[in-house]
Each structure stands twice: as C-alpha cells, then as structure tokens.
Amino acid sequence: MIYLVRHGQTDWNLFKRFNGCTDAYLNQTGIAQAKLQAENLKSVSFDACFCSPQTRARQFCEIIYKGPIVFDDRLAEINCGEFEGTEETAEAMKLFWQAIKSGNMGTESFEAFIKRNCDLCDIIMEEHKGKNVLIVTHAANARVINYYFKGKPKNYDFGKRVVEKGELITLEN
C-alpha cells in the first residue's frame, strides 16, 4: 500500500503564495497536522519511506515517521520560476499553467515534472510492490503520483487537488 501524504500548512500556503522550490517551514497548523498524521499512522509498519528534500516536507515526515527516510529530489515541488512568492490569483494561475507547458518564465516544464515523479514511482513499483511505502511530498507531486497509481482519468485535470495540506490518501501498489 502506498501512503501518500502532503506536507502540512506553511505561511505561504495560508496567504496563497506560489511556493514551488522556495524553502518554507511548517507553521503551527502544519506541525499540528503532522502530529495528527503521526497518530493516524502509528500502527502502520512501513517498508520504505520517500520524502521531498524541501524543508516543509522534511519537517512533516520527521514528525510522522521515525525510521530511515530516503530524501529524493524527484519529490520536490514543481519549480514555479518567476511566480515563486507571488499571490495565486486566478490570472496568475492561468499564466502559470501556460508557462509550465513549455518551461517559460523560469518554470519547470510540466512534462519534465511528470517524468521525474513517474520515474520514482517506477522504482517504487519495481522494488517495493505490495509493500507499505510512505511518500511525503507536495500538492502537485501528489496529483501526479495519484494518477500514476490510479490511472489517468479520461478528463485529466491537473488543477484538481487530490489531497489537502497535511492529509493522507492510500493507493494500491
């Protein structure tokens, strides 16, 4: 079973800022969300744990899991380029989606982002099929990983959230 967790709240999440590669810390709500997940997952025995190396994900993971953690750059949030730190308005989101189609404005291309996340999922399937694997990452990564394990729906909508801040979903592996 894949236990996919999105890191908890940061101040930039709270104030609706593009976060991407900018390192941010969990705020008090994010820490409380991590403690809640630690309680929820305390009876699960994990065979492997993979985590984004970014501080907010690392903090969250280290609260919920006390075993060895593989910090993998493929789980880092998409690079938001010139959008980093700016407000996530409807107009900014529209421009951002246009930019990531080709990697304009300093963003990571959507294609490269999907590939790096799917490459890690391929390894997890090869080396940990049928085992309990914890993955702690970010919103955009969670979408890709969810689609990897569940199959890409016909009406694929990358903008739709699959897991909220600090929440967990489980996926068959």
N, C-alpha and C positions, 0 to 999 in steps of 0.2 A: 504494500500500500504506500502510495506517495502522500505525505502530509505536507501540503503546500501552504506556507504562512507568509502573509505580507507583513512587513515590519509595522510597528506602531506609529502613532502620530508624532510629527515634528511641528515646530512652529511654522515652517514654510507650508506644510500641509494645511494647517489651521488657517493661514492667511492666503491660501490658494495661489501659491507661487510655483512656477516650474522648478523642480528640484534637480532632476537628472543627475549629473555627475558631481554636483556641489555636495560636499560633505556636510551633513547636518546631524545633530544629536536628537535623540528622542526627548520629547518634553515629558512633563509629569503624567499626562494622559497616556502617552506612548509606553512609559515604564509600567503603568498600571495595566495596560493591555497585555504587555509581555508577562507580567506576573499572573494574570488570568489564564493565559495560554499555558504557562508552566504548570499551573494546577490542572488544567484540562488534559494535558499530555503526560502527567506524571506516571501513569500506569502503562504507557506505551514503551516498548523496548525497541530502540532504533538500531538498525544495522549500519546505517551511514547517515551523515548529516552534511549537507552542502549549503553554503551561505554566500551571499554577496559580500565582498570585502568592504563595502561602504559602511561608515560608522553607524548609521541608524539601523541597518540590518544586523551588523555585528553585535551591537548592544542588545538588540532584541533576542538574537539567537543565544547569546551567552547567558541570558536570564532564563530562557526556556529549556536549554539543553546543556548538560554538564560533561558530555563525552567529547571525543575528538571531532573537530569541525574542519571540513575542507572549505577554505575560502577561495572561491573561484571567480575570476574576473568576468566570466561569461554571464554571471548572475547580476552584474552591475546594471543599474538603471540605464535606460537609453540616454545618450548624450543629447541634451537639449540645445546645445550651441548657444547662439545669441539670445535664446529665450530663457536661459538659466536665470532664476531670481526674479523674473518679471511676472506680473499677475496673469493668471489663467482666465482671461476674459474670453467670451465667445469668438471675438475677432482674432485674438492671439492664438486660440486653439485651431482655428481654421488655417491661419498662416503656418502654424507649426506642422499640421498634417500635410500641408503642401510641401514644406521644406524637407520633411523626412522621407518623402517619396524618392528623392534623389540625393539627400545628404546636403542640401543647400543651407546657407546661413550657419555653418559650423556644426550642424546636427549630424548625428549618425544616421545613415540610411536605414530605413525600415527593413529592407532586405537583409542587410548585414546584421542588424539586431536580431531578427528572427533566426537567421542561420546560427549565430553563436549560442542562442538559447537552445535550439534544436540539437546542435552538436552535443551539448552537455546532456540533454535528455537521451540521445542515442547511447551515450556512455552509461548512463544510469540503467537503461534497459538491458544493455549487454552485461553489465557487471552486477546489477542488483535486482534483476527481475524477480518478482514475487517476495521481495524483502521489504521491510519497513524503512523508508527513506524520508528524512526530514529535509525540506528545502525552505530556506528563509530568504526572501527576495523582495522585489518591488512590484508595484501595480502593473506596469507594462509587461514585465517578465512573467508575472502570474498569468496574464492573458495568453501569452504565447505557450507557456507550459501547459495550461489548461487545455488549449486547443490541440497541443501535441498529443496528450493522453486521451482526450475525448473525441478527437477528430474535428476537423474544421467544418463548422456548420455551413450549409448552403448560403445562408445570408450572413456571412462572416462580417462581424462588426468589431473591429479592434478597439473602438472607443468605449465599448461596453465593459464596465467593471465586472470582474468575476469574484473578487474578494476585497472586502473593505480593510481599512487600516487595522492591523492587529488581529485580523481574522484568519481562520483556517478552513481549507477545503481538503477533501481527500479524493484521490484519484487511483484507479486500478492500474497496476503496472504488471 
